[in-house]
């Protein structure tokens, strides 16, 4: 299949497939006599693997490390398990951080409802963010 057919089959732009090739995630494709890239089922399977891994939060570098282990003939499953644990820890940490930001935003919104812009000083950009008690 040609690059457009592969791109359509995996629901990616052709430029993404070329990028994966440049990054070494996909092997250089064979070329037809007219110079067009020719892809096989294995490339489609690997591209789908890359997409699934990205959906799980893996970076391209992490995906490359998984592929490299597999290409050496070893099972990458324990490496993947470690990466998944780290991803889950990261997600939990980000959720805690986002919850803290949410609390601050709710507090500021509540303050803003009773804030009087006349309470702002000239040197302040926005007193609503500066005054801890809203406008008081």
C-alpha positions in Angstrom: 0.0 0.0 0.0 1.1 3.6 -0.5 1.5 6.2 2.2 -2.0 7.7 1.6 -3.6 4.3 2.0 -1.6 3.6 5.2 -2.5 7.1 6.5 -6.2 6.5 5.9 -6.1 3.0 7.4 -4.5 4.3 10.6 -6.3 7.6 10.6 -3.1 9.7 10.6 -1.8 12.4 8.3 0.9 11.3 5.9 3.3 13.8 7.4 3.0 11.9 10.8 4.0 8.7 9.1 7.0 10.3 7.5 7.9 11.8 10.9 7.7 8.4 12.5 10.1 7.2 9.8 12.5 10.0 10.5 12.4 9.2 14.3 13.2 5.6 13.6 9.8 4.3 14.9 9.0 2.9 11.4 11.5 1.3 9.1 12.3 3.1 5.9 9.7 1.7 3.4 10.6 0.0 0.2 10.1 2.1 -2.9 8.2 1.3 -6.0 9.9 1.8 -9.4 8.1 5.2 -9.5 9.7 6.2 -6.2 6.5 5.9 -4.2 6.8 4.5 -0.7 5.4 1.0 -0.4 4.1 -0.2 3.0 3.1 -3.6 4.3 0.9 -5.0 7.0 3.7 -5.1 9.5 4.1 -1.3 9.1 0.4 -0.8 9.6 0.5 -2.9 12.7 3.4 -1.0 14.1 1.8 2.3 13.4 -1.3 1.2 15.2 0.9 0.1 18.1 2.5 3.6 18.2 -1.0 5.2 18.2 -2.2 3.0 21.1 1.0 3.7 23.0 0.6 7.4 22.5 -3.1 7.2 23.7 -1.8 5.6 26.9 0.4 8.6 27.4 3.8 7.3 26.2 6.2 9.7 24.5 7.8 8.8 21.2 11.1 8.3 23.1 9.4 5.8 25.4 7.7 4.1 22.4 11.1 3.9 20.7 12.6 2.2 23.8 9.9 -0.4 23.7 10.4 -1.1 20.0 14.2 -1.2 20.5 13.9 -3.9 23.2 11.5 -5.9 21.0 13.8 -5.5 18.0 16.7 -7.0 20.1 14.6 -10.1 20.5 13.6 -9.5 24.1 10.1 -9.1 25.5 9.5 -5.5 26.4 6.6 -6.3 28.8 8.4 -5.7 32.1 9.7 -2.4 30.7 6.2 -1.5 29.6 4.9 -2.4 33.0 7.4 0.0 34.7 6.5 2.7 32.2 2.8 2.2 32.9 3.4 2.5 36.7 5.3 5.7 36.2 2.6 7.1 33.9 0.0 6.3 36.5 2.0 8.0 39.2 2.4 11.0 37.0 -1.3 11.2 36.3 -2.1 11.0 40.0 0.4 13.8 40.7 -1.0 16.0 38.0 -4.6 15.3 39.3 -3.4 16.6 42.7 -1.9 19.6 41.1 -5.0 20.3 39.1 -7.2 19.9 42.2 -5.1 22.6 43.9 -5.4 24.9 40.9 -9.1 24.3 40.9 -9.4 25.3 44.5 -7.5 28.5 43.9 -9.6 29.3 40.8 -12.9 28.8 42.7 -11.7 31.0 45.5 -10.7 33.8 43.1 -14.0 33.5 41.2 -15.8 33.8 44.5 -13.7 36.8 45.5 -14.3 38.4 42.1 -18.0 38.4 42.6 -17.7 40.9 45.4 -14.5 42.7 44.2 -14.7 46.4 43.6 -12.2 47.5 40.9 -12.1 50.9 42.7 -10.0 49.2 45.4 -7.1 48.6 42.9 -4.0 50.7 43.4 -2.3 52.2 40.4 0.8 50.0 40.8 -1.3 46.8 40.7 -2.2 45.0 37.5 -5.3 43.5 38.9 -6.2 43.9 42.5 -8.5 40.9 42.3 -5.4 38.7 42.1 -3.4 40.8 44.5 -5.8 41.4 47.4 -6.1 38.3 49.5 -9.5 39.2 50.8 -11.0 40.2 47.4 -11.7 43.9 47.5 -11.3 44.5 51.2 
